[in-house]
Amino acid sequence: MKRIQPLTQMMTFLRDYKTSTQPSIGELGIYGVYSNDGSQVIDNRVVGYLMRSKSADINEGGVASESFVINAVELE
């Protein structure tokens, strides 16, 4: 797979009651449900999304590693 190079934008982060403004990127996670009984599809739908932002110079991470911040969560 080829790595996606998203556009960066300046974003202000708040951590430990201190702000810092830096080039950042966003990441959208879309969550779905799929099930079948072997012969037909029972359910196949999007059930939510999660928008995260991180500093543009971080190559890895996630919310648990404190590299990302959560922007929005939407569930059905």
Biopython code that builds the backbone (N, CA, C, O; Angstrom):
import numpy as np
from Bio.PDB.StructureBuilder import StructureBuilder

atoms = [
    (1, "MET", "N", (0.828, -1.179, 0.000)),
    (1, "MET", "CA", (0.000, 0.000, 0.000)),
    (1, "MET", "C", (0.872, 1.241, 0.000)),
    (1, "MET", "O", (1.987, 1.240, 0.521)),
    (2, "LYS", "N", (0.351, 2.281, -0.585)),
    (2, "LYS", "CA", (1.036, 3.560, -0.605)),
    (2, "LYS", "C", (0.519, 4.427, 0.550)),
    (2, "LYS", "O", (-0.686, 4.505, 0.788)),
    (3, "ARG", "N", (1.426, 5.061, 1.246)),
    (3, "ARG", "CA", (1.051, 5.910, 2.370)),
    (3, "ARG", "C", (0.353, 7.171, 1.862)),
    (3, "ARG", "O", (0.795, 7.793, 0.896)),
    (4, "ILE", "N", (-0.727, 7.531, 2.518)),
    (4, "ILE", "CA", (-1.457, 8.759, 2.198)),
    (4, "ILE", "C", (-0.734, 9.923, 2.859)),
    (4, "ILE", "O", (-0.400, 9.858, 4.042)),
    (5, "GLN", "N", (-0.494, 10.977, 2.109)),
    (5, "GLN", "CA", (0.153, 12.183, 2.636)),
    (5, "GLN", "C", (-0.898, 13.283, 2.776)),
    (5, "GLN", "O", (-1.146, 14.012, 1.815)),
    (6, "PRO", "N", (-1.517, 13.419, 3.940)),
    (6, "PRO", "CA", (-2.565, 14.417, 4.095)),
    (6, "PRO", "C", (-2.010, 15.839, 4.136)),
    (6, "PRO", "O", (-0.841, 16.059, 4.454)),
    (7, "LEU", "N", (-2.860, 16.782, 3.813)),
    (7, "LEU", "CA", (-2.496, 18.187, 3.930)),
    (7, "LEU", "C", (-2.412, 18.550, 5.407)),
    (7, "LEU", "O", (-3.166, 18.031, 6.230)),
    (8, "THR", "N", (-1.488, 19.443, 5.729)),
    (8, "THR", "CA", (-1.366, 19.877, 7.122)),
    (8, "THR", "C", (-2.066, 21.215, 7.303)),
    (8, "THR", "O", (-2.247, 21.980, 6.355)),
    (9, "GLN", "N", (-2.449, 21.471, 8.528)),
    (9, "GLN", "CA", (-3.019, 22.763, 8.891)),
    (9, "GLN", "C", (-2.600, 23.088, 10.313)),
    (9, "GLN", "O", (-2.321, 22.189, 11.106)),
    (10, "MET", "N", (-2.557, 24.345, 10.626)),
    (10, "MET", "CA", (-2.175, 24.753, 11.969)),
    (10, "MET", "C", (-3.335, 24.475, 12.926)),
    (10, "MET", "O", (-4.488, 24.796, 12.638)),
    (11, "MET", "N", (-3.006, 23.875, 14.065)),
    (11, "MET", "CA", (-4.019, 23.539, 15.048)),
    (11, "MET", "C", (-3.462, 23.809, 16.441)),
    (11, "MET", "O", (-2.274, 23.612, 16.695)),
    (12, "THR", "N", (-4.316, 24.254, 17.321)),
    (12, "THR", "CA", (-3.914, 24.492, 18.702)),
    (12, "THR", "C", (-4.357, 23.314, 19.554)),
    (12, "THR", "O", (-5.537, 22.964, 19.579)),
    (13, "PHE", "N", (-3.405, 22.706, 20.253)),
    (13, "PHE", "CA", (-3.663, 21.591, 21.147)),
    (13, "PHE", "C", (-3.641, 22.085, 22.584)),
    (13, "PHE", "O", (-2.877, 22.987, 22.927)),
    (14, "LEU", "N", (-4.473, 21.498, 23.415)),
    (14, "LEU", "CA", (-4.482, 21.794, 24.844)),
    (14, "LEU", "C", (-4.100, 20.522, 25.577)),
    (14, "LEU", "O", (-4.802, 19.515, 25.485)),
    (15, "ARG", "N", (-3.001, 20.563, 26.298)),
    (15, "ARG", "CA", (-2.541, 19.411, 27.072)),
    (15, "ARG", "C", (-1.931, 19.918, 28.366)),
    (15, "ARG", "O", (-1.101, 20.826, 28.350)),
    (16, "ASP", "N", (-2.337, 19.338, 29.485)),
    (16, "ASP", "CA", (-1.848, 19.747, 30.803)),
    (16, "ASP", "C", (-2.044, 21.243, 31.033)),
    (16, "ASP", "O", (-1.174, 21.916, 31.587)),
    (17, "TYR", "N", (-3.183, 21.748, 30.605)),
    (17, "TYR", "CA", (-3.558, 23.163, 30.791)),
    (17, "TYR", "C", (-2.642, 24.131, 30.049)),
    (17, "TYR", "O", (-2.612, 25.318, 30.374)),
    (18, "LYS", "N", (-1.894, 23.645, 29.060)),
    (18, "LYS", "CA", (-1.019, 24.490, 28.247)),
    (18, "LYS", "C", (-1.383, 24.293, 26.789)),
    (18, "LYS", "O", (-1.715, 23.185, 26.366)),
    (19, "THR", "N", (-1.320, 25.377, 26.018)),
    (19, "THR", "CA", (-1.628, 25.287, 24.596)),
    (19, "THR", "C", (-0.351, 25.340, 23.771)),
    (19, "THR", "O", (0.638, 25.961, 24.159)),
    (20, "SER", "N", (-0.398, 24.677, 22.631)),
    (20, "SER", "CA", (0.687, 24.765, 21.654)),
    (20, "SER", "C", (0.059, 24.706, 20.269)),
    (20, "SER", "O", (-0.828, 23.890, 20.020)),
    (21, "THR", "N", (0.514, 25.560, 19.378)),
    (21, "THR", "CA", (0.013, 25.596, 18.007)),
    (21, "THR", "C", (1.091, 25.035, 17.100)),
    (21, "THR", "O", (2.242, 25.471, 17.140)),
    (22, "GLN", "N", (0.705, 24.056, 16.273)),
    (22, "GLN", "CA", (1.678, 23.365, 15.430)),
    (22, "GLN", "C", (1.008, 22.797, 14.188)),
    (22, "GLN", "O", (-0.212, 22.631, 14.165)),
    (23, "PRO", "N", (1.796, 22.494, 13.148)),
    (23, "PRO", "CA", (1.233, 21.847, 11.961)),
    (23, "PRO", "C", (0.657, 20.491, 12.351)),
    (23, "PRO", "O", (1.303, 19.719, 13.060)),
    (24, "SER", "N", (-0.550, 20.203, 11.891)),
    (24, "SER", "CA", (-1.251, 18.997, 12.310)),
    (24, "SER", "C", (-1.953, 18.330, 11.146)),
    (24, "SER", "O", (-2.183, 18.941, 10.102)),
    (25, "ILE", "N", (-2.290, 17.064, 11.343)),
    (25, "ILE", "CA", (-3.067, 16.310, 10.359)),
    (25, "ILE", "C", (-4.235, 15.646, 11.071)),
    (25, "ILE", "O", (-4.206, 15.441, 12.284)),
    (26, "GLY", "N", (-5.248, 15.317, 10.312)),
    (26, "GLY", "CA", (-6.414, 14.638, 10.851)),
    (26, "GLY", "C", (-6.497, 13.219, 10.321)),
    (26, "GLY", "O", (-5.956, 12.897, 9.263)),
    (27, "GLU", "N", (-7.188, 12.375, 11.083)),
    (27, "GLU", "CA", (-7.389, 10.986, 10.681)),
    (27, "GLU", "C", (-8.833, 10.620, 10.984)),
    (27, "GLU", "O", (-9.317, 10.813, 12.100)),
    (28, "LEU", "N", (-9.511, 10.092, 9.979)),
    (28, "LEU", "CA", (-10.903, 9.698, 10.127)),
    (28, "LEU", "C", (-11.000, 8.184, 10.157)),
    (28, "LEU", "O", (-10.530, 7.511, 9.239)),
    (29, "GLY", "N", (-11.606, 7.645, 11.207)),
    (29, "GLY", "CA", (-11.873, 6.208, 11.312)),
    (29, "GLY", "C", (-13.367, 5.980, 11.148)),
    (29, "GLY", "O", (-14.168, 6.607, 11.842)),
    (30, "ILE", "N", (-13.752, 5.095, 10.240)),
    (30, "ILE", "CA", (-15.162, 4.770, 10.022)),
    (30, "ILE", "C", (-15.370, 3.321, 10.444)),
    (30, "ILE", "O", (-14.650, 2.428, 9.998)),
    (31, "TYR", "N", (-16.350, 3.097, 11.298)),
    (31, "TYR", "CA", (-16.599, 1.772, 11.857)),
    (31, "TYR", "C", (-17.881, 1.195, 11.294)),
    (31, "TYR", "O", (-18.888, 1.889, 11.156)),
    (32, "GLY", "N", (-17.827, -0.077, 10.974)),
    (32, "GLY", "CA", (-18.983, -0.721, 10.369)),
    (32, "GLY", "C", (-19.283, -2.071, 10.984)),
    (32, "GLY", "O", (-18.490, -2.618, 11.751)),
    (33, "VAL", "N", (-20.450, -2.600, 10.630)),
    (33, "VAL", "CA", (-20.897, -3.921, 11.058)),
    (33, "VAL", "C", (-21.192, -4.723, 9.801)),
    (33, "VAL", "O", (-21.845, -4.238, 8.877)),
    (34, "TYR", "N", (-20.703, -5.957, 9.780)),
    (34, "TYR", "CA", (-21.012, -6.861, 8.672)),
    (34, "TYR", "C", (-21.272, -8.244, 9.254)),
    (34, "TYR", "O", (-20.471, -8.745, 10.042)),
    (35, "SER", "N", (-22.367, -8.852, 8.877)),
    (35, "SER", "CA", (-22.628, -10.233, 9.287)),
    (35, "SER", "C", (-23.409, -10.935, 8.180)),
    (35, "SER", "O", (-24.171, -10.315, 7.439)),
    (36, "ASN", "N", (-23.194, -12.251, 8.093)),
    (36, "ASN", "CA", (-23.942, -13.053, 7.134)),
    (36, "ASN", "C", (-24.183, -14.431, 7.734)),
    (36, "ASN", "O", (-23.556, -14.807, 8.724)),
    (37, "ASP", "N", (-25.091, -15.175, 7.128)),
    (37, "ASP", "CA", (-25.393, -16.526, 7.618)),
    (37, "ASP", "C", (-24.800, -17.604, 6.719)),
    (37, "ASP", "O", (-25.191, -18.768, 6.808)),
    (38, "GLY", "N", (-23.869, -17.233, 5.862)),
    (38, "GLY", "CA", (-23.246, -18.185, 4.946)),
    (38, "GLY", "C", (-23.817, -18.128, 3.547)),
    (38, "GLY", "O", (-23.150, -18.519, 2.589)),
    (39, "SER", "N", (-25.038, -17.650, 3.414)),
    (39, "SER", "CA", (-25.639, -17.571, 2.081)),
    (39, "SER", "C", (-26.143, -16.167, 1.735)),
    (39, "SER", "O", (-26.288, -15.835, 0.559)),
    (40, "GLN", "N", (-26.404, -15.358, 2.735)),
    (40, "GLN", "CA", (-26.874, -14.000, 2.453)),
    (40, "GLN", "C", (-26.380, -13.037, 3.535)),
    (40, "GLN", "O", (-26.088, -13.429, 4.665)),
    (41, "VAL", "N", (-26.300, -11.771, 3.147)),
    (41, "VAL", "CA", (-25.865, -10.728, 4.070)),
    (41, "VAL", "C", (-27.021, -10.384, 5.000)),
    (41, "VAL", "O", (-28.133, -10.105, 4.551)),
    (42, "ILE", "N", (-26.747, -10.405, 6.297)),
    (42, "ILE", "CA", (-27.755, -10.050, 7.299)),
    (42, "ILE", "C", (-27.674, -8.565, 7.631)),
    (42, "ILE", "O", (-28.699, -7.895, 7.750)),
    (43, "ASP", "N", (-26.464, -8.055, 7.779)),
    (43, "ASP", "CA", (-26.280, -6.646, 8.146)),
    (43, "ASP", "C", (-24.969, -6.149, 7.561)),
    (43, "ASP", "O", (-23.952, -6.838, 7.642)),
    (44, "ASN", "N", (-24.984, -4.969, 6.975)),
    (44, "ASN", "CA", (-23.787, -4.342, 6.410)),
    (44, "ASN", "C", (-24.023, -2.841, 6.429)),
    (44, "ASN", "O", (-24.656, -2.294, 5.526)),
    (45, "ARG", "N", (-23.503, -2.164, 7.479)),
    (45, "ARG", "CA", (-23.774, -0.733, 7.616)),
    (45, "ARG", "C", (-22.677, -0.043, 8.414)),
    (45, "ARG", "O", (-21.922, -0.676, 9.153)),
    (46, "VAL", "N", (-22.612, 1.266, 8.244)),
    (46, "VAL", "CA", (-21.719, 2.113, 9.030)),
    (46, "VAL", "C", (-22.403, 2.396, 10.357)),
    (46, "VAL", "O", (-23.584, 2.743, 10.386)),
    (47, "VAL", "N", (-21.665, 2.251, 11.465)),
    (47, "VAL", "CA", (-22.267, 2.474, 12.783)),
    (47, "VAL", "C", (-21.640, 3.628, 13.550)),
    (47, "VAL", "O", (-22.115, 3.974, 14.632)),
    (48, "GLY", "N", (-20.578, 4.234, 13.012)),
    (48, "GLY", "CA", (-20.008, 5.374, 13.714)),
    (48, "GLY", "C", (-18.700, 5.823, 13.094)),
    (48, "GLY", "O", (-18.180, 5.199, 12.169)),
    (49, "TYR", "N", (-18.180, 6.917, 13.622)),
    (49, "TYR", "CA", (-16.904, 7.424, 13.151)),
    (49, "TYR", "C", (-16.163, 8.080, 14.306)),
    (49, "TYR", "O", (-16.745, 8.418, 15.337)),
    (50, "LEU", "N", (-14.867, 8.248, 14.104)),
    (50, "LEU", "CA", (-14.010, 8.885, 15.090)),
    (50, "LEU", "C", (-13.031, 9.778, 14.339)),
    (50, "LEU", "O", (-12.310, 9.304, 13.461)),
    (51, "MET", "N", (-12.998, 11.051, 14.671)),
    (51, "MET", "CA", (-12.065, 11.997, 14.055)),
    (51, "MET", "C", (-10.963, 12.302, 15.055)),
    (51, "MET", "O", (-11.236, 12.692, 16.191)),
    (52, "ARG", "N", (-9.702, 12.123, 14.628)),
    (52, "ARG", "CA", (-8.559, 12.367, 15.500)),
    (52, "ARG", "C", (-7.602, 13.330, 14.817)),
    (52, "ARG", "O", (-7.537, 13.391, 13.589)),
    (53, "SER", "N", (-6.862, 14.076, 15.618)),
    (53, "SER", "CA", (-5.834, 14.988, 15.107)),
    (53, "SER", "C", (-4.528, 14.716, 15.828)),
    (53, "SER", "O", (-4.517, 14.318, 16.993)),
    (54, "LYS", "N", (-3.419, 14.937, 15.115)),
    (54, "LYS", "CA", (-2.103, 14.786, 15.735)),
    (54, "LYS", "C", (-1.128, 15.735, 15.066)),
    (54, "LYS", "O", (-1.391, 16.254, 13.981)),
    (55, "SER", "N", (-0.010, 15.956, 15.719)),
    (55, "SER", "CA", (1.049, 16.778, 15.162)),
    (55, "SER", "C", (1.556, 16.123, 13.885)),
    (55, "SER", "O", (1.674, 14.899, 13.825)),
    (56, "ALA", "N", (1.855, 16.911, 12.874)),
    (56, "ALA", "CA", (2.261, 16.382, 11.567)),
    (56, "ALA", "C", (3.591, 15.637, 11.617)),
    (56, "ALA", "O", (3.866, 14.843, 10.718)),
    (57, "ASP", "N", (4.414, 15.855, 12.617)),
    (57, "ASP", "CA", (5.723, 15.206, 12.669)),
    (57, "ASP", "C", (5.713, 13.863, 13.401)),
    (57, "ASP", "O", (6.775, 13.268, 13.580)),
    (58, "ILE", "N", (4.561, 13.373, 13.825)),
    (58, "ILE", "CA", (4.463, 12.079, 14.502)),
    (58, "ILE", "C", (4.053, 11.025, 13.484)),
    (58, "ILE", "O", (3.043, 11.190, 12.800)),
    (59, "ASN", "N", (4.820, 9.945, 13.373)),
    (59, "ASN", "CA", (4.539, 8.890, 12.399)),
    (59, "ASN", "C", (3.669, 7.770, 12.940)),
    (59, "ASN", "O", (3.109, 7.006, 12.153)),
    (60, "GLU", "N", (3.540, 7.647, 14.215)),
    (60, "GLU", "CA", (2.806, 6.546, 14.808)),
    (60, "GLU", "C", (1.921, 7.077, 15.903)),
    (60, "GLU", "O", (1.799, 8.287, 16.093)),
    (61, "GLY", "N", (1.310, 6.168, 16.616)),
    (61, "GLY", "CA", (0.574, 6.598, 17.796)),
    (61, "GLY", "C", (-0.875, 6.218, 17.763)),
    (61, "GLY", "O", (-1.298, 5.346, 17.005)),
    (62, "GLY", "N", (-1.603, 6.867, 18.573)),
    (62, "GLY", "CA", (-3.016, 6.634, 18.762)),
    (62, "GLY", "C", (-3.444, 7.386, 20.001)),
    (62, "GLY", "O", (-2.615, 7.964, 20.705)),
    (63, "VAL", "N", (-4.729, 7.380, 20.266)),
    (63, "VAL", "CA", (-5.245, 8.117, 21.416)),
    (63, "VAL", "C", (-4.639, 7.576, 22.702)),
    (63, "VAL", "O", (-4.304, 8.354, 23.596)),
    (64, "ALA", "N", (-4.490, 6.247, 22.817)),
    (64, "ALA", "CA", (-3.955, 5.654, 24.043)),
    (64, "ALA", "C", (-2.496, 6.015, 24.281)),
    (64, "ALA", "O", (-2.057, 6.068, 25.430)),
    (65, "SER", "N", (-1.732, 6.267, 23.214)),
    (65, "SER", "CA", (-0.320, 6.617, 23.371)),
    (65, "SER", "C", (-0.113, 8.117, 23.543)),
    (65, "SER", "O", (1.021, 8.595, 23.585)),
    (66, "GLU", "N", (-1.218, 8.853, 23.642)),
    (66, "GLU", "CA", (-1.207, 10.309, 23.825)),
    (66, "GLU", "C", (-0.614, 11.066, 22.646)),
    (66, "GLU", "O", (-0.173, 12.205, 22.800)),
    (67, "SER", "N", (-0.600, 10.441, 21.462)),
    (67, "SER", "CA", (-0.125, 11.120, 20.257)),
    (67, "SER", "C", (-1.266, 11.838, 19.545)),
    (67, "SER", "O", (-1.038, 12.831, 18.855)),
    (68, "PHE", "N", (-2.465, 11.353, 19.705)),
    (68, "PHE", "CA", (-3.648, 11.919, 19.066)),
    (68, "PHE", "C", (-4.536, 12.592, 20.084)),
    (68, "PHE", "O", (-4.425, 12.331, 21.282)),
    (69, "VAL", "N", (-5.412, 13.452, 19.618)),
    (69, "VAL", "CA", (-6.540, 13.947, 20.410)),
    (69, "VAL", "C", (-7.817, 13.616, 19.662)),
    (69, "VAL", "O", (-7.835, 13.619, 18.431)),
    (70, "ILE", "N", (-8.878, 13.332, 20.388)),
    (70, "ILE", "CA", (-10.156, 13.000, 19.779)),
    (70, "ILE", "C", (-10.920, 14.282, 19.485)),
    (70, "ILE", "O", (-11.082, 15.133, 20.360)),
    (71, "ASN", "N", (-11.394, 14.418, 18.232)),
    (71, "ASN", "CA", (-12.159, 15.589, 17.837)),
    (71, "ASN", "C", (-13.659, 15.361, 17.942)),
    (71, "ASN", "O", (-14.376, 16.214, 18.466)),
    (72, "ALA", "N", (-14.142, 14.232, 17.456)),
    (72, "ALA", "CA", (-15.585, 13.977, 17.440)),
    (72, "ALA", "C", (-15.853, 12.493, 17.386)),
    (72, "ALA", "O", (-15.089, 11.738, 16.785)),
    (73, "VAL", "N", (-16.926, 12.074, 18.007)),
    (73, "VAL", "CA", (-17.372, 10.689, 17.956)),
    (73, "VAL", "C", (-18.850, 10.701, 17.662)),
    (73, "VAL", "O", (-19.597, 11.465, 18.272)),
    (74, "GLU", "N", (-19.287, 9.865, 16.732)),
    (74, "GLU", "CA", (-20.711, 9.773, 16.398)),
    (74, "GLU", "C", (-21.062, 8.302, 16.268)),
    (74, "GLU", "O", (-20.457, 7.588, 15.468)),
    (75, "LEU", "N", (-22.027, 7.846, 17.042)),
    (75, "LEU", "CA", (-22.512, 6.479, 16.964)),
    (75, "LEU", "C", (-24.005, 6.498, 16.767)),
    (75, "LEU", "O", (-24.694, 7.423, 17.198)),
    (76, "GLU", "N", (-24.505, 5.455, 16.105)),
    (76, "GLU", "CA", (-25.959, 5.356, 15.902)),
    (76, "GLU", "C", (-26.653, 5.089, 17.210)),
    (76, "GLU", "O", (-27.877, 4.973, 17.246)),
]
sb = StructureBuilder()
sb.init_structure("model")
sb.init_model(0)
sb.init_chain("A")
sb.init_seg("    ")
for serial, (resi, resn, name, xyz) in enumerate(atoms, 1):
    if name == "N":
        sb.init_residue(resn, " ", resi, " ")
    sb.init_atom(name, np.array(xyz, "f"), 0.0, 1.0, " ", f" {name:<3s}", serial, name[0])
structure = sb.get_structure()
